């Protein structure tokens, strides 16, 4: 009787490989076009190469974006306060609440925009 040898090939069959979950979801279950998969994989490969070759520039860019995101609320608050002060100074000048010079009007505007109510006392004094 002739014995049969089980041949185990060192190469795995391509159909035996399990697809990544995102490929399974997007291209098998949802049914996106296959040409998108090829483009996505090529782009993904290019991005990995760029990240590998340009680490310093990438880290600098990420640091810049994080710093910008960190300081954005401070910048917005400053813009809002400056706008408030400008409006209060113009209100004081238009209504000529008193014979103020620019410096004193600025002081009252800063006080009012920071939560003070000195302008209300000026209005009461005028009447």
C-alpha positions as CSV (number, residue, x, y, z in Angstrom):
1,X,0.0,0.0,0.0
2,X,1.2,3.3,-0.9
3,X,1.3,5.9,1.8
4,X,0.1,9.3,1.0
5,X,2.1,12.2,2.4
6,X,0.3,15.3,3.5
7,X,2.0,18.2,1.9
8,X,2.0,21.4,3.9
9,X,2.8,24.3,1.7
10,X,4.7,27.1,3.3
11,X,2.7,29.7,1.5
12,X,-0.7,30.5,2.9
13,X,-3.6,30.6,0.6
14,X,-4.8,34.2,0.0
15,X,-8.4,33.2,0.5
16,X,-7.6,32.0,4.0
17,X,-6.4,35.4,5.2
18,X,-8.9,37.2,7.4
19,X,-9.8,40.7,6.1
20,X,-9.3,43.7,8.5
21,X,-12.5,44.7,10.1
22,X,-12.8,48.1,8.3
23,X,-12.4,46.4,4.9
24,X,-15.0,43.9,5.9
25,X,-17.4,46.6,7.0
26,X,-16.9,49.2,4.3
27,X,-16.2,47.1,1.2
28,X,-18.0,43.8,1.9
29,X,-21.0,44.7,4.0
30,X,-21.7,48.2,2.8
31,X,-20.5,47.5,-0.7
32,X,-18.2,50.4,-1.6
33,X,-16.5,50.1,-4.9
34,X,-13.3,48.1,-5.1
35,X,-11.4,50.8,-6.8
36,X,-11.8,53.0,-3.7
37,X,-10.1,50.2,-1.7
38,X,-7.1,50.3,-4.0
39,X,-6.8,54.1,-3.8
40,X,-7.2,54.0,0.0
41,X,-4.5,51.4,0.5
42,X,-2.1,53.3,-1.8
43,X,-2.8,56.6,0.0
44,X,-2.4,54.8,3.4
45,X,1.0,53.5,2.2
46,X,2.1,56.9,1.1
47,X,1.0,58.5,4.4
48,X,3.0,55.9,6.4
49,X,6.1,56.6,4.3
50,X,5.7,60.4,4.8
51,X,5.3,59.9,8.5
52,X,8.4,57.7,8.6
53,X,10.5,60.1,6.7
54,X,9.2,63.4,8.0
55,X,8.9,62.8,11.8
56,X,10.4,66.1,12.9
57,X,8.1,68.2,10.7
58,X,5.1,66.1,11.6
59,X,5.8,66.5,15.4
60,X,6.3,70.3,14.9
61,X,3.0,70.6,13.0
62,X,1.1,68.6,15.7
63,X,2.7,70.7,18.4
64,X,1.6,73.9,16.6
65,X,-2.0,72.7,16.2
66,X,-2.2,71.7,19.9
67,X,-0.7,75.1,21.0
68,X,-3.2,76.9,18.8
69,X,-6.1,74.9,20.2
70,X,-4.8,75.5,23.8
71,X,-4.6,79.3,23.3
72,X,-7.8,79.7,21.2
73,X,-10.1,80.3,24.2
74,X,-7.8,82.9,25.6
75,X,-7.7,84.7,22.2
76,X,-11.5,84.6,22.0
77,X,-11.9,86.0,25.5
78,X,-9.5,88.8,24.8
79,X,-11.3,89.7,21.5
80,X,-14.6,89.7,23.4
81,X,-13.3,92.0,26.1
82,X,-11.7,94.4,23.7
83,X,-15.0,94.6,21.7
84,X,-16.9,95.3,25.0
85,X,-14.5,98.0,25.9
86,X,-14.7,99.6,22.5
87,X,-18.5,99.6,22.7
88,X,-18.5,101.1,26.3
89,X,-16.1,103.8,25.3
90,X,-18.2,104.8,22.3
91,X,-21.3,104.8,24.6
92,X,-19.6,107.1,27.0
93,X,-18.6,109.5,24.2
94,X,-21.9,109.4,22.5
95,X,-23.9,110.1,25.6
96,X,-21.2,112.5,27.0
97,X,-21.8,111.1,30.5
98,X,-19.1,113.4,31.8
99,X,-16.2,115.3,30.5
100,X,-14.0,112.3,30.3
101,X,-10.7,112.1,28.6
102,X,-9.8,108.9,26.7
103,X,-7.9,107.4,29.7
104,X,-10.7,107.7,32.2
105,X,-13.2,106.4,29.7
106,X,-11.0,103.4,29.1
107,X,-10.7,102.8,32.9
108,X,-14.5,102.9,33.2
109,X,-14.9,100.6,30.2
110,X,-12.4,98.0,31.6
111,X,-14.2,98.1,35.0
112,X,-17.6,97.6,33.3
113,X,-16.5,94.8,31.1
114,X,-14.9,93.0,34.0
115,X,-18.2,93.0,35.9
116,X,-18.2,96.4,37.6
117,X,-21.2,98.8,37.5
118,X,-19.5,102.2,37.6
119,X,-21.3,103.2,34.3
120,X,-24.6,102.9,36.1
121,X,-23.5,105.4,38.7
122,X,-22.5,107.8,35.9
123,X,-25.9,107.5,34.4
124,X,-27.5,108.2,37.7
125,X,-25.2,111.2,38.3
126,X,-26.1,112.6,34.9
127,X,-29.9,112.6,35.5
